[in-house]
Amino acid sequence: RGRATQRATARGSCADMGDRKEVNKYISPDFDPTRLPRRSGKGKKKDAALPIRLMLPIGIKCSTCGEHMRAGKKFNATKETAKGLDY
């Protein structure tokens, strides 16, 4: 019985959990968003390959080497835009 009372008290004291999240941030009256520095696209290329993660939906066998790969095997791959090809 003592533990149940302690738990209820602890839960009751955390009633203001939403107050810890700063959803509404203060913006001063003299704030001007046009004076913020612009983010540059440094490090990002338009034609850069996007890394993606694939997973096999079914078990398969390689026709070249004969290796069996079970369903759920994960692969790393890159997604690129085909240049000069129109679909």
Backbone bond lengths (Angstrom), bond angles and torsions (degrees), N, CA, C in turn:
res aa  C-N    CA-C-N  psi(-1)  N-CA   C-N-CA  omega(-1)  CA-C   N-CA-C  phi
1 R - - - 1.447 - - 1.528 111.02 -
2 G 1.287 117.35 -33.62 1.462 120.80 -179.97 1.519 111.98 -65.20
3 R 1.330 117.13 -39.86 1.469 120.43 -179.70 1.524 111.16 -66.60
4 A 1.318 117.43 -41.19 1.466 120.71 179.78 1.521 110.11 -60.97
5 T 1.307 117.44 -39.58 1.462 121.24 178.74 1.522 110.28 -66.32
6 Q 1.338 117.20 -39.84 1.460 120.76 179.52 1.528 110.55 -65.80
7 R 1.331 116.51 -40.92 1.459 120.01 179.72 1.521 110.71 -64.16
8 A 1.309 117.10 -44.14 1.464 120.75 -179.72 1.522 110.37 -62.30
9 T 1.324 116.76 -38.93 1.454 120.56 179.39 1.528 109.92 -67.10
10 A 1.332 115.96 -41.58 1.461 119.46 -179.47 1.528 110.40 -65.89
11 R 1.308 117.02 -40.30 1.453 119.66 178.94 1.519 111.13 -66.34
12 G 1.295 116.57 -39.48 1.460 120.71 -179.69 1.513 112.23 -64.71
13 S 1.329 116.82 -31.32 1.457 119.39 -178.79 1.523 112.02 -75.99
14 C 1.322 117.40 -16.24 1.470 121.26 179.81 1.523 111.31 -98.71
15 A 1.299 117.53 27.33 1.457 120.49 -178.34 1.522 111.43 -67.51
16 D 1.315 116.75 -22.24 1.454 120.87 -177.66 1.523 111.76 -101.18
17 M 1.334 117.95 41.37 1.458 121.57 -179.31 1.530 110.90 -64.70
18 G 1.321 117.26 -31.95 1.456 120.74 -179.54 1.517 112.60 -68.40
19 D 1.311 117.12 -20.37 1.456 120.31 179.95 1.524 111.96 -70.87
20 R 1.335 116.41 -21.17 1.458 118.76 -179.44 1.518 111.41 -74.98
21 K 1.314 117.77 -25.41 1.462 120.94 178.64 1.519 108.58 -83.43
22 E 1.286 116.03 127.55 1.458 119.33 -179.20 1.519 109.79 -91.20
23 V 1.313 116.06 77.70 1.452 121.27 -179.87 1.525 109.70 -75.00
24 N 1.306 115.89 -45.18 1.456 121.24 -179.85 1.515 108.77 -100.81
25 K 1.305 117.14 107.30 1.455 120.93 179.44 1.531 108.77 -97.43
26 Y 1.304 115.07 146.05 1.452 120.59 -178.97 1.521 110.47 -74.00
27 I 1.319 116.27 131.85 1.456 122.36 175.55 1.522 106.73 -119.27
28 S 1.319 115.36 120.45 1.459 119.20 -176.68 1.527 110.44 -69.00
29 P 1.333 117.42 154.25 1.472 120.93 -177.72 1.534 113.35 -63.52
30 D 1.337 117.20 -26.72 1.459 119.13 -178.56 1.541 112.69 -93.20
31 F 1.337 117.72 14.98 1.470 121.38 179.36 1.526 110.26 -72.79
32 D 1.334 115.81 130.95 1.464 121.45 179.23 1.529 108.65 -124.56
33 P 1.345 119.13 106.74 1.459 120.64 -176.97 1.529 113.79 -66.91
34 T 1.339 117.75 -17.29 1.463 119.08 179.01 1.526 111.86 -73.04
35 R 1.319 117.41 -16.20 1.460 121.11 -179.59 1.531 112.41 -88.38
36 L 1.331 117.32 -3.36 1.463 120.13 178.24 1.521 109.65 -70.45
37 P 1.332 117.61 143.66 1.468 119.06 177.96 1.521 110.71 -69.14
38 R 1.320 115.93 141.08 1.458 121.33 179.30 1.519 109.40 -75.94
39 R 1.324 115.89 142.55 1.456 119.99 174.73 1.518 108.51 -80.66
40 S 1.297 115.36 132.37 1.458 118.14 176.88 1.521 108.71 -95.67
41 G 1.297 116.47 156.08 1.454 121.56 -178.63 1.522 112.15 -87.10
42 K 1.327 117.61 35.82 1.458 120.47 -179.62 1.513 109.55 -63.96
43 G 1.309 115.13 136.72 1.453 120.51 178.85 1.512 113.72 87.32
44 K 1.310 117.55 -11.49 1.458 120.86 179.06 1.519 109.17 -109.46
45 K 1.301 115.85 128.05 1.458 120.85 176.63 1.518 108.23 -110.15
46 K 1.304 116.49 148.37 1.463 119.85 -179.72 1.518 111.54 -66.59
47 D 1.328 116.47 -38.16 1.455 120.62 -175.66 1.526 112.32 -99.10
48 A 1.311 117.81 20.53 1.464 120.53 -178.64 1.525 110.13 -70.43
49 A 1.324 116.02 146.77 1.457 121.41 178.81 1.531 108.93 -77.58
50 L 1.316 116.46 135.17 1.454 121.65 179.25 1.526 109.49 -92.83
51 P 1.328 118.51 124.46 1.459 118.91 177.20 1.530 110.00 -75.77
52 I 1.328 116.51 134.16 1.459 121.48 178.44 1.522 109.04 -132.20
53 R 1.304 116.82 164.09 1.460 123.28 -179.73 1.522 107.52 -119.50
54 L 1.323 117.11 125.09 1.458 122.76 -178.91 1.517 110.42 -112.17
55 M 1.329 115.71 156.84 1.457 120.86 176.70 1.525 107.92 -137.86
56 L 1.339 116.61 136.35 1.462 120.54 179.61 1.524 110.65 -69.71
57 P 1.314 118.11 130.66 1.466 119.74 178.75 1.528 112.93 -78.76
58 I 1.353 116.98 -25.62 1.472 121.02 -178.71 1.519 108.70 -137.94
59 G 1.320 117.04 162.40 1.451 121.19 175.40 1.524 110.10 -74.40
60 I 1.338 116.84 139.01 1.463 120.57 -179.03 1.525 109.84 -136.29
61 K 1.324 115.46 167.42 1.456 122.66 175.77 1.519 107.89 -125.24
62 C 1.332 116.81 130.36 1.453 121.62 179.99 1.527 108.81 -69.15
63 S 1.341 116.09 129.31 1.463 119.69 -178.81 1.526 112.10 -76.81
64 T 1.343 118.29 -17.46 1.458 121.63 -179.71 1.526 111.95 -86.63
65 C 1.334 116.64 -55.42 1.467 119.81 -174.95 1.523 113.12 -102.81
66 G 1.328 117.77 -13.37 1.461 120.77 178.28 1.521 114.47 83.29
67 E 1.321 118.02 10.67 1.465 121.29 -179.34 1.529 109.85 -73.07
68 H 1.330 116.07 135.95 1.460 121.62 175.51 1.522 108.78 -90.96
69 M 1.324 116.10 131.83 1.459 121.48 177.06 1.518 108.02 -122.08
70 R 1.309 116.26 123.14 1.460 121.25 -175.77 1.522 110.95 -77.06
71 A 1.310 114.54 162.84 1.466 120.18 175.72 1.520 108.55 -65.39
72 G 1.299 117.39 138.23 1.455 121.55 179.87 1.514 113.26 97.46
73 K 1.338 119.03 -2.18 1.461 120.97 177.96 1.522 108.34 -66.05
74 K 1.331 116.10 136.48 1.458 120.84 -175.65 1.524 110.70 -101.91
75 F 1.335 115.37 142.46 1.451 122.85 179.64 1.518 109.42 -128.64
76 N 1.325 116.02 147.25 1.454 121.34 168.58 1.516 107.49 -97.18
77 A 1.332 116.97 139.33 1.456 120.97 -179.53 1.524 108.65 -147.47
78 T 1.318 115.76 169.98 1.457 120.41 175.56 1.520 108.92 -123.05
79 K 1.309 115.51 141.86 1.455 122.40 -179.43 1.522 107.33 -106.77
80 E 1.327 116.46 117.34 1.457 121.34 -176.99 1.520 110.75 -122.81
81 T 1.312 116.47 156.17 1.448 121.67 175.68 1.526 107.85 -87.73
82 A 1.319 116.55 130.38 1.467 121.73 179.43 1.527 108.91 -76.32
83 K 1.320 116.06 114.90 1.465 120.85 -178.98 1.526 110.29 -84.67
84 G 1.299 116.59 134.63 1.448 121.59 176.35 1.521 113.82 81.95
85 L 1.337 118.30 1.76 1.452 120.80 178.58 1.524 109.00 -113.68
86 D 1.321 116.62 132.69 1.452 121.25 177.97 1.515 109.24 -113.37
87 Y 1.309 116.14 131.66 1.453 121.28 179.94 1.512 109.57 -117.62
